[in-house]
Amino acid sequence: MHSGHVTIKDMARILGVAPSTVSRALQGHPDISAETRRVVRELAEKMKYQPNIVAQGLKFRRSNTIGVIIPEIVHYFFSQVISGIEDVAYNAGYTVIFCQSNEKYDREAGNVKALMAHRVEGILVSVSKETSDFQHLRDVRENGIPLVFFDRVAPGIPADQVVTNDREAACMATLHLAGQGRKKIAHFAAPQNLLIGRERRQGYLEALARAGLPFDPTLYTEADSFEKAQREVHRLIAEGHLPDAIFGTNDLTAIGAMKALISAGISVPGRVAVAGFSDSRFAEVTEPTLTSVDQHGFEMGTLATQLLLKRIHAEEKEYPFETRIVKADLVIRNSSMAP
């Protein structure tokens, strides 16, 4: 007998019967005698037989599997989204294949091909920072596979999507900083090829206008990681453009900025207030604790999966696409308090 998983053919060879007899016995078919069913099941248990779910799915044109492509598994927000996806999928009897793009276009495109090869019934995607060519996602749609975007969407591709009210949330965070008496508010932004980057930047600009504060281009930069934020803080200090507040496009950016400020002997929030976005676990354990926008990642994951399963099971696949907006909340902590 070959190595690897035990098959129906293996058991049929041992019992001296046809593979179809073993298959029907395992299914409890009434044409198979009770004694044969008993013998087959005992052998299956002894040999630790596991049915080939993929093969069964192909036979009935169902795989009961969905695919998920996320930029980073280690990102707290995406880990919350994953939990929401798993919760809904598990309760619906679906298996989930998770892929990580690592913010790389090539990885994302490869993930799409792999998921399609595995005959997933639908795909959930949050696009990478590098992605500007969306043909691989158009291929998903052209192959008739339901597609749902969450958090980061691909412009120009008709699909269901679940997003945060990024512009409103960024405006809310910036207005909070202005409300604490801050006059020179910097924004460490996400890449502007991403819709979330453009939306959060626009929210920041709207808040400045509403607070009667001028936009200072020296206080705006694309810096969406811990390391980039540290470099930008050092640059602002060296150039004599130190702000009195920083709004980071995510929590790691905000924490990187805080670390650089404190290392330079600049008090937070005494001299510079800081706010982030995503309300990660880190926000509660930093010193000072970090003010941040809570995106409700678990809710986003559940909504996105519900939309996908609805599309998978719909008799009429061409009903209008839906956009669900998860309203974010500002969680105020010590990093942004008035001096």
Secondary structure, DSSP 8 states (H G I E B T S, - for coil): --SSS--HHHHHHHHTS-HHHHHHHHTT-TTS-HHHHHHHHHHHHHTT----HHHHHHHTT---EEEEEES-SSSHHHHHHHHHHHHHHHHTT-EEEEEE-TT-HHHHHHHHHHHHHTT-SEEEE---TT----HHHHHHHHTT--EEEESS--TT---EEEEE-HHHHHHHHHHHHHHTT--SEEEEE--TTSHHHHHHHHHHHHHHHHTT----GGGEEE--SHHHHHHHHHHHHHHT---SEEEESSHHHHHHHHHHHHHTT--TTTT-EEEEES--THHHHSSS--EEEE--HHHHHHHHHHHHHHHHH-SSTTS---EEEE--EEE--GGG---
